[in-house]
Amino acid sequence: MDAMNAADLANAPSERLQACMDALRPAFESAVESGGVALGSAAGSELPNELETLASEAERAGWPADLARRAIHELAREGLGAEGAVYD
């Protein structure tokens, strides 16, 4: 698949982003649960190496790399929101 440009990424249909998030969720959760990745660092502007690897694997599976990175960031943000809810 071709890489998405910034405009395409910003306008990616929510269904496509959600599908990518769903596909990456098990591997993402495994990386976080193993202690190898902190949610805060995953939600930041740069992905940790472990999650860059996940983005590369997603690209090999047919997802555009930019969409995979966006999905990983969204998964991290979701996780941080859920984590915050536990403490509320």
Sequence and secondary structure as in RCSB ss.txt:
>XXXX:A:sequence
MDAMNAADLANAPSERLQACMDALRPAFESAVESGGVALGSAAGSELPNELETLASEAERAGWPADLARRAIHEL
AREGLGAEGAVYD
>XXXX:A:secstr
     HHHHHT  HHHHHHHHHHHHHHHHHHHHTTSS HHHHHSSS  HHHHHHHHHHHHTT  HHHHHHHHHHH
HHHHHHHHHHHH 
